[in-house]
């Protein structure tokens, strides 16, 4: 288990689950017209993707700049999603 985390594969697993979730929700919306629209879905998934990339960078020993950039991207996409939701 130690190697699974140290190699960053745990973040890869998180990214795979996020991708699968996004694809399933997108397909469901496209098929039924219900659920989240693509823009709302992107707002839901992108902060998690950026956060998981930051986790991967931290676990694999990437420079602090990469970790910080991923966390800033997570914050920015979260705030953008929040702004879109509050306008509705």
C-alpha positions, -999 to 999 in steps of 0.1 A, spaced: 0 0 0 29 23 7 42 20 -29 7 26 -42 6 60 -25 43 69 -30 40 63 -67 11 86 -71 -11 58 -84 -37 66 -58 -42 99 -75 -44 81 -109 -72 60 -94 -90 91 -82 -86 106 -117 -100 75 -134 -130 75 -111 -136 112 -118 -134 105 -155 -158 75 -153 -182 96 -132 -181 125 -157 -186 102 -187 -215 84 -171 -232 116 -160 -227 132 -195 -241 101 -212 -271 100 -189 -278 137 -195 -274 133 -233 -297 103 -233 -324 115 -209 -321 152 -208 -320 149 -170 -291 155 -146 -264 180 -150 -258 200 -182 -223 198 -196 -212 232 -181 -225 223 -147 -208 189 -150 -175 205 -159 -178 228 -129 -183 198 -107 -155 177 -120 -127 202 -129 -118 213 -93 -115 176 -83 -93 169 -113 -70 198 -105 -69 188 -68 -60 151 -77 -32 164 -100 -19 184 -71 -20 153 -49 -2 133 -76 25 160 -79 30 161 -42 32 124 -38 57 119 -66 80 146 -54 73 172 -81 85 208 -73 63 229 -51 54 251 -81 35 222 -97 16 215 -65 8 251 -60 -3 255 -96 -27 226 -94 -41 239 -61 -46 274 -76 -63 258 -106 -86 238 -82 -95 270 -64 -100 290 -97 -123 264 -112 -142 260 -79 -148 298 -77 -158 299 -114 -184 271 -108 -196 289 -77 -200 322 -96 -220 304 -123 -243 287 -98 -249 319 -79 -260 337 -110 -288 313 -116 
